[in-house]
Every structure is written in structure tokens, then in C-alpha cells.
Amino acid sequence: MATLPTTHPRKKVTKVSQGWLPKLSIMDRYLVTQMLTPFLFGVGAFSSVILAIGSLFELIRLITDSGLSVLIALQIFGYQIPGFMVYSFPMSVLLATLLSYSRMSGDGETTALRSCGVSTYRLVLPALVLSLFVTGMTYVFNEAIVPAANWQSRSTLRAALNQESLQFKKQDIVYQQYGEVTEEDGTTRQGLIRSFYARSFDGKEMRGLTVLDFSEGQIQQILSAESAIWLPDQDVWKFSKGTTYIVGPDGNYRSILRFDDQNLKLPRAPLDLAQEQRSPEEMNIADIRRNIALLSQSGNTKEIRKLEVRLEQKYALPFICVVFAIVGASLGMRPQRTGAAIGFGLSVLIIFGYYLLLFICGALGQVEFLSPLAAAWMPNLIGVTAGFIILARVA
């Protein structure tokens, strides 16, 4: 009697779970393990090179020429490490994926895995997951650590060299307040309602002030005062030794009122503008948004555009890790084998080209040739497209 052929269930790829971690196949664990060592090496190597070029040489010069204390120099050096490490994260992802996949391709491991039915795109998935993790880590560094560390580094250096603290703008503080302007027919429109100018500022008191009131569509009052200070407990400006000129519809003075002291309910924004604006590297996303809102009332369109581009870059820059992971893995899986030295050199070339493109797009965004969104994300889009084109050819 004929017997029915026995069937055997297909073997499944063994997956393991580490508590809260998602289940990983043996292949995924192997690929991630292969990338971790060159990634950590890249963080150390790239951080050391960037620190030496961007910080160490300058600190040594300050020690020898300006008498900067060695202990203070080490403290400043420590504050600057997070900022330079952030740049090394995406570079290290590129180096790790390029070297790991290149070694596997040269040893025939990728060919063996593909012959077992593993697609090229599936092979890239572990690199993509690792890059997303590094992207999140980069974002946290950029938001929670780097701005405060950069600010502390600059403040410590100023104090050590006995430099004057530039925590405020010393002269020519100009603030223009925009809002609803009432026309003669009773309608309203958005326009300039007040112009505030101070000749000088010593950190507490503004001097040589002129305030123009345009709330009724044309100039209504002119206030001139020797000095003014902000009273935070009353939320008002206290003007001293000044004169208020009431202007009539015909442009002539209707009355002139002199005063020794007068409190006026005006915005605090001129004081905020007078205080030193931190550089984008010393601000997180919330700080940049506040500065944009403040500058939008002053009419400084050039600085607003610069901050808008930098704000979008704050979102886009961490995703360089994803771009470099796709590019590195795609290049690494090509048939020819890439040694460690060649891989490191190729990584440097790709990094240089990418950051050059990033600089060009940022400049085009600031001159309003590109929108801030396009200026920040276009390098990522170009990089991802190039990576998938290479990956498709490998597949």
C-alpha cells in the first residue's frame, strides 16, 4: 500500500526577545553587533579630530598667549565635547555601515544570505533601525545638552579672560511694535503702531529714548526721555526727565508736557531685544521660536529668516544618521571589497560633500532663494534618493 509522503514544516528564523526589546532574529543581532564596534570607533575618532581642530588648538593658544589657566581650559574643553560629539554621530553611522556591509560582502556573507531568500532591502533594515536610534540620541543631545554646554563654555571663557560680559546690546536698540491700526473711517488694519528707540543701554538703564505712537494710523505722540528702566513688579517702563509732544492731525504740536518721572504701559520687548541674543548653537527649538516671535515685532527680517532656516535644520540634522545609514549600507554591499582605510577615506569624502551641500542650501535659504523647509531638508532628500538608487542597483 502506498504511503503518503511526509511533509516537514519550514524552518523559521529564530528570534529572541530581551525583555522590553522587540524580537530580533539571529541575523539582525549579528548585523547590529558587526556595526557597533566601528560605530563606537567612529565616535571616538571623529570626535577627537573635530575637537582637536575646532577647540584644542585654540585653547592651547589661549594658554600660551593669554595666560588661560590649564584647569579652566580643561573645563571649557569638557563643555565643548557634547557639541562636537553630535557631529560625530552621523559620521560614525556612515563609517559603521560602510565597513560592516563591505566586509560581509567581501567575505560572501551577503551573497549567502541572499541565496537563502533574504532580500537586499531586508539586509539594510538593521542599519536603518540603528540609525533611527542614533537619530533620537542626536536629537536629545541637541535639545537638552548641547545648547547649555555651548553657552556655559563661552561664559566661562569670557570670565577667565576678564572680558566684558556681552549680555546686552550697548547701543541703538530699535523696536517696532505691529498691531491693529485704526483708520479715519473706523476700519482697522495691521500696521506699525509704535516705534521705540534707545541710544544706549548699560544692562539696566536705557538712555536717549524716543517713542513714536502711530496707533491711529498717523503719528499721535512723540515721547523723548533721558532715561528709562523696566519695573518688573509693575510690568511698566519708568521714564525719567522727558517730554511728551501731542501731535494734531495737521502735524503741528497741540501740547507739550514735561515730566520728571512717568510710568507707561509699554511692551517689555525692547529690553528682551537689548539683551544678548544667543547664537543658534546655544539655543534649543523653544528658544529659537521665542526669538523668532520677538524679532517678528522688530521688523528684522534678515535675522528672522536666518533663525527660521536654523529652526528647520534643528529638526532635519538628526536625520542625517538615517541618510548616512542608507548610503553606507548601499555602498558597502557592492561586489568590490572596501578595506578599513579606503572605507574611512570614502566616509570623509561623503561627509565633506554632504556638509558642503548643507551649507549651500542653508545659504540659499537665508537669501530667500529656497524656503526654510526646503533649505533644511533638501540635503537629506538628495542623500536618501542617492542611497536608494545605489541600493536598487545592488539588488
C-alpha positions as CSV (number, residue, x, y, z in Angstrom):
1,M,0.0,0.0,0.0
2,A,1.4,3.3,-1.0
3,T,2.3,5.7,1.8
4,L,1.7,9.3,1.8
5,P,4.8,11.4,1.7
6,T,5.6,13.1,4.9
7,T,5.8,16.9,5.0
8,H,8.2,18.8,7.2
9,P,7.3,22.3,8.4
10,R,9.5,25.1,7.1
11,K,12.2,26.3,9.4
12,K,11.7,29.8,10.8
13,V,14.4,32.2,11.6
14,T,15.0,32.1,15.3
15,K,14.0,35.2,17.1
16,V,15.0,36.3,20.6
17,S,13.5,38.8,22.9
18,Q,15.3,40.8,25.6
19,G,12.5,41.9,28.0
20,W,11.0,45.1,26.6
21,L,13.1,45.0,23.4
22,P,11.4,43.9,20.2
23,K,12.1,40.4,18.9
24,L,15.3,40.2,16.8
25,S,16.3,37.4,14.5
26,I,19.8,36.0,14.7
27,M,20.7,37.8,11.5
28,D,19.6,41.1,12.9
29,R,21.6,40.6,16.1
30,Y,24.6,39.6,14.1
31,L,24.4,42.7,11.8
32,V,23.9,45.1,14.7
33,T,26.8,43.5,16.5
34,Q,29.0,44.0,13.4
35,M,28.1,47.7,13.3
36,L,28.6,48.6,16.9
37,T,32.4,48.3,17.1
38,P,33.1,50.5,14.1
39,F,30.3,52.9,15.3
40,L,32.0,53.4,18.7
41,F,35.4,53.7,17.0
42,G,34.0,56.3,14.7
43,V,32.5,58.3,17.6
44,G,35.9,58.4,19.3
45,A,37.9,59.0,16.1
46,F,35.7,61.7,14.6
47,S,35.2,63.4,17.9
48,S,38.9,63.6,18.6
49,V,39.7,65.0,15.1
50,I,36.9,67.6,15.3
51,L,37.8,68.6,18.9
52,A,41.5,69.0,18.0
53,I,40.7,71.2,15.0
54,G,37.8,73.2,16.5
55,S,38.8,73.5,20.1
56,L,42.1,72.1,21.4
57,F,44.4,74.1,19.2
58,E,42.6,77.4,20.1
59,L,42.7,76.5,23.9
60,I,46.4,75.8,23.7
61,R,47.0,79.1,22.0
62,L,45.0,80.9,24.8
63,I,47.0,79.1,27.5
64,T,50.3,80.2,26.0
65,D,49.4,83.7,24.7
66,S,46.6,84.9,27.0
67,G,47.6,83.1,30.2
68,L,44.4,81.0,30.4
69,S,44.6,78.6,33.3
70,V,45.0,74.9,32.4
71,L,42.2,73.9,34.7
72,I,39.9,76.4,33.2
73,A,40.9,75.2,29.7
74,L,40.1,71.7,30.7
75,Q,36.7,72.8,32.0
76,I,35.9,74.6,28.7
77,F,37.1,71.6,26.8
78,G,34.7,69.4,28.7
79,Y,31.8,71.8,28.0
80,Q,32.6,71.7,24.2
81,I,32.7,67.9,24.0
82,P,28.9,67.3,23.6
83,G,28.6,69.8,20.7
84,F,31.4,68.1,18.8
85,M,30.1,64.6,19.6
86,V,26.8,65.4,18.0
87,Y,28.6,65.9,14.7
88,S,30.4,62.6,15.1
89,F,27.2,60.5,15.5
90,P,26.1,60.6,11.8
91,M,29.7,60.3,10.6
92,S,30.1,57.2,12.7
93,V,26.9,55.7,11.4
94,L,28.2,56.1,7.9
95,L,31.6,54.6,8.8
96,A,29.9,51.6,10.7
97,T,27.5,50.7,7.9
98,L,30.1,51.1,5.1
99,L,32.8,49.0,6.8
100,S,30.4,46.3,8.1
101,Y,28.5,45.7,4.9
102,S,31.6,45.9,2.9
103,R,33.3,43.2,5.0
104,M,30.3,41.0,4.8
105,S,30.1,41.5,1.0
106,G,33.8,40.7,0.6
107,D,33.5,37.6,2.7
108,G,30.5,36.4,0.7
109,E,28.1,36.6,3.7
110,T,25.6,38.9,2.0
111,T,25.6,36.6,-1.1
112,A,24.9,33.6,1.2
113,L,22.1,35.4,3.0
114,R,20.5,36.5,-0.3
115,S,20.7,32.9,-1.6
116,C,18.6,31.9,1.5
117,G,15.9,34.3,0.4
118,V,16.8,37.4,2.4
119,S,16.3,40.4,0.1
120,T,18.8,43.2,-0.2
121,Y,16.3,45.6,1.4
122,R,15.8,43.3,4.4
123,L,19.6,43.3,4.9
124,V,19.6,47.1,5.2
125,L,16.8,47.1,7.8
126,P,19.1,46.6,10.9
127,A,21.3,49.5,9.7
128,L,18.1,51.6,9.4
129,V,16.9,50.7,12.9
130,L,20.3,51.5,14.4
131,S,20.4,54.9,12.6
132,L,16.9,55.7,13.9
133,F,18.2,55.1,17.5
134,V,21.2,57.3,16.9
135,T,18.9,59.9,15.4
136,G,16.9,60.0,18.6
137,M,20.1,60.2,20.6
138,T,21.3,63.1,18.4
139,Y,18.0,65.0,18.9
140,V,18.2,64.6,22.7
141,F,21.8,65.8,22.7
142,N,20.9,68.8,20.5
143,E,18.0,69.9,22.7
144,A,18.9,69.0,26.3
145,I,22.7,69.1,26.5
146,V,24.5,71.0,23.6
147,P,22.9,74.5,23.9
148,A,23.5,74.8,27.6
149,A,27.0,73.4,27.3
150,N,27.9,75.8,24.5
151,W,26.6,78.7,26.4
152,Q,28.5,77.7,29.6
153,S,31.7,77.2,27.6
154,R,31.5,80.8,26.1
155,S,30.6,82.3,29.5
156,T,33.4,80.5,31.3
157,L,35.9,81.6,28.7
158,R,34.8,85.3,28.9
159,A,35.1,85.2,32.7
160,A,38.5,83.5,32.6
161,L,39.9,86.1,30.2
162,N,38.3,89.0,32.1
163,Q,36.4,90.0,29.0
164,E,33.5,92.3,29.4
165,S,30.3,90.4,29.6
166,L,28.3,91.0,26.4
167,Q,24.9,90.1,27.9
168,F,23.3,93.1,26.4
169,K,23.3,95.3,23.3
170,K,25.0,98.5,24.2
171,Q,23.6,101.0,21.7
172,D,21.0,101.6,19.1
173,I,18.1,99.5,20.4
174,V,15.3,99.7,17.9
175,Y,11.9,98.0,18.4
176,Q,8.9,98.3,16.2
177,Q,5.5,97.1,17.5
178,Y,2.9,96.0,15.0
179,G,-0.8,95.6,15.6
180,E,-4.2,96.9,14.6
181,V,-4.2,100.5,13.3
182,T,-7.5,102.4,13.3
183,E,-8.2,104.3,10.1
184,E,-10.1,107.6,9.9
185,D,-13.2,105.8,8.7
186,G,-13.2,103.5,11.7
187,T,-11.8,100.4,9.9
188,T,-8.7,98.6,11.2
189,R,-5.7,97.1,9.5
190,Q,-2.4,95.6,10.5
191,G,0.4,98.1,10.7
192,L,3.1,99.9,12.7
193,I,1.6,101.2,16.0
194,R,4.7,102.1,17.9
195,S,8.4,102.7,17.3
196,F,10.9,102.5,20.2
197,Y,14.5,103.8,20.0
198,A,17.2,104.0,22.7
199,R,20.6,105.4,22.0
200,S,22.5,103.3,24.7
201,F,22.0,100.6,27.3
202,D,24.1,99.7,30.3
203,G,22.4,96.5,31.2
204,K,19.8,98.1,33.5
205,E,19.0,101.6,32.2
206,M,18.3,102.8,28.7
207,R,19.3,106.4,27.7
208,G,18.4,108.8,25.0
209,L,14.9,107.4,24.3
210,T,12.4,108.3,21.6
211,V,9.0,106.6,21.3
212,L,6.7,107.4,18.4
213,D,3.0,106.5,18.6
214,F,1.2,105.6,15.3
215,S,-1.9,103.8,16.9
216,E,-4.4,106.0,14.9
217,G,-2.8,105.5,11.5
218,Q,-0.6,108.5,11.8
219,I,1.8,109.9,14.4
220,Q,-0.1,110.9,17.6
221,Q,2.6,111.4,20.2
222,I,6.3,111.8,20.4
223,L,7.9,110.9,23.7
224,S,11.5,111.9,24.4
225,A,13.3,111.0,27.7
226,E,16.8,111.0,29.1
227,S,16.5,107.5,30.6
228,A,14.1,104.6,31.3
229,I,14.1,101.4,33.3
230,W,11.8,98.4,33.3
231,L,9.9,97.8,36.5
232,P,9.2,94.0,36.6
233,D,7.0,94.1,39.7
234,Q,4.6,96.6,38.0
235,D,5.2,95.5,34.4
236,V,5.7,99.1,33.2
237,W,8.5,101.3,31.9
238,K,9.6,104.2,34.1
239,F,10.7,107.2,32.0
240,S,12.7,110.0,33.6
241,K,13.3,113.6,32.6
242,G,11.3,113.7,29.4
243,T,8.8,115.5,27.3
244,T,5.6,114.3,25.6
245,Y,4.6,116.0,22.4
246,I,0.9,115.6,21.4
247,V,0.7,115.9,17.6
248,G,-2.5,117.1,15.9
249,P,-4.0,115.8,12.6
250,D,-2.3,118.7,10.8
251,G,1.1,117.7,12.0
252,N,1.5,120.6,14.5
253,Y,2.1,120.2,18.2
254,R,-1.1,120.5,20.1
255,S,0.5,120.5,23.5
256,I,3.9,119.8,25.1
257,L,4.0,118.1,28.5
258,R,7.2,117.9,30.5
259,F,7.7,115.3,33.3
260,D,10.3,114.2,35.8
261,D,9.1,110.6,36.1
262,Q,6.3,108.8,34.2
263,N,5.2,105.2,34.1
264,L,4.0,103.9,30.8
265,K,2.4,100.5,30.0
266,L,4.6,99.5,27.1
267,P,5.8,96.1,26.0
268,R,8.9,94.6,27.6
269,A,10.1,93.5,24.2
270,P,12.7,96.3,23.8
271,L,14.5,95.0,26.9
272,D,14.5,91.5,25.5
273,L,15.9,92.8,22.3
274,A,18.7,94.6,24.1
275,Q,19.7,91.5,26.0
276,E,22.3,89.4,24.2
277,Q,20.8,87.0,21.6
278,R,22.4,83.6,21.9
279,S,23.7,82.0,18.8
280,P,21.6,79.2,17.2
281,E,24.2,76.7,18.6
282,E,23.3,78.0,22.1
283,M,19.6,77.7,21.7
284,N,17.2,74.8,21.6
285,I,14.0,74.7,19.5
286,A,11.9,76.5,22.1
287,D,14.5,79.3,22.4
288,I,14.6,79.8,18.6
289,R,10.8,80.0,18.4
290,R,10.8,82.7,21.1
291,N,13.4,84.7,19.3
292,I,11.6,84.5,16.0
293,A,8.4,85.7,17.7
294,L,10.3,88.6,19.3
295,L,12.1,89.6,16.2
296,S,8.9,89.5,14.1
297,Q,7.8,92.5,16.1
298,S,11.0,94.4,15.5
299,G,11.0,94.0,11.7
300,N,14.5,92.5,11.5
301,T,13.6,90.2,8.5
302,K,17.2,89.2,7.8
303,E,17.7,87.8,11.3
304,I,14.2,86.2,11.3
305,R,15.0,84.4,8.1
306,K,18.3,83.1,9.5
307,L,16.6,81.7,12.6
308,E,13.8,80.2,10.5
309,V,16.3,78.2,8.5
310,R,18.2,77.2,11.6
311,L,14.9,76.1,13.3
312,E,14.2,73.7,10.4
313,Q,17.7,72.5,10.5
314,K,17.2,71.6,14.2
315,Y,14.6,69.1,13.0
316,A,16.4,67.9,9.9
317,L,20.0,67.5,11.1
318,P,19.4,64.4,13.3
319,F,18.1,62.5,10.3
320,I,21.5,62.7,8.7
321,C,22.1,59.5,10.6
322,V,19.3,57.8,8.5
323,V,20.7,59.2,5.3
324,F,24.2,58.0,6.0
325,A,23.0,54.6,7.1
326,I,21.2,54.0,3.7
327,V,24.2,55.4,1.7
328,G,26.8,53.4,3.7
329,A,24.9,50.1,3.6
330,S,24.2,50.5,-0.1
331,L,27.8,51.3,-1.0
332,G,29.1,48.5,1.3
333,M,27.0,45.8,-0.4
334,R,28.6,46.4,-3.8
335,P,30.6,43.4,-5.1
336,Q,34.1,45.0,-4.6
337,R,35.5,44.9,-1.2
338,T,36.4,48.0,0.7
339,G,39.2,48.0,3.3
340,A,39.2,49.9,6.5
341,A,41.5,52.7,5.2
342,I,39.5,53.1,2.0
343,G,36.3,53.0,3.9
344,F,37.4,55.7,6.2
345,G,38.6,57.8,3.3
346,L,35.3,57.3,1.4
347,S,33.4,58.2,4.5
348,V,35.3,61.5,4.8
349,L,34.6,62.3,1.2
350,I,30.9,61.6,1.6
351,I,30.7,63.7,4.8
352,F,32.5,66.6,3.2
353,G,30.2,66.5,0.2
354,Y,27.1,66.3,2.3
355,Y,28.0,69.2,4.7
356,L,29.0,71.3,1.7
357,L,25.6,70.7,0.2
358,L,24.0,71.5,3.6
359,F,26.0,74.8,3.8
360,I,25.0,75.8,0.3
361,C,21.3,75.0,0.8
362,G,21.3,76.9,4.2
363,A,22.8,80.0,2.4
364,L,20.2,79.8,-0.3
365,G,17.5,79.6,2.4
366,Q,18.8,82.7,4.1
367,V,18.8,84.8,0.9
368,E,15.2,83.6,0.3
369,F,16.1,81.6,-2.8
370,L,14.8,78.5,-1.0
371,S,12.1,78.2,1.7
372,P,13.4,77.4,5.2
373,L,11.8,73.9,4.9
374,A,13.5,73.2,1.6
375,A,16.8,74.6,2.7
376,A,16.9,72.3,5.7
377,W,15.5,69.1,4.2
378,M,16.8,69.1,0.6
379,P,20.3,67.7,1.5
380,N,18.5,64.8,3.3
381,L,16.2,64.2,0.4
382,I,19.1,64.2,-2.1
383,G,21.1,61.8,0.1
384,V,18.2,59.4,0.6
385,T,17.5,59.4,-3.1
386,A,21.1,58.6,-4.0
387,G,21.2,55.9,-1.4
388,F,18.1,54.1,-2.7
389,I,19.4,54.4,-6.3
390,I,22.6,52.6,-5.3
391,L,20.7,50.1,-3.3
392,A,18.3,49.3,-6.2
393,R,21.3,48.7,-8.5
394,V,22.9,46.4,-5.9
395,A,19.6,44.5,-5.6
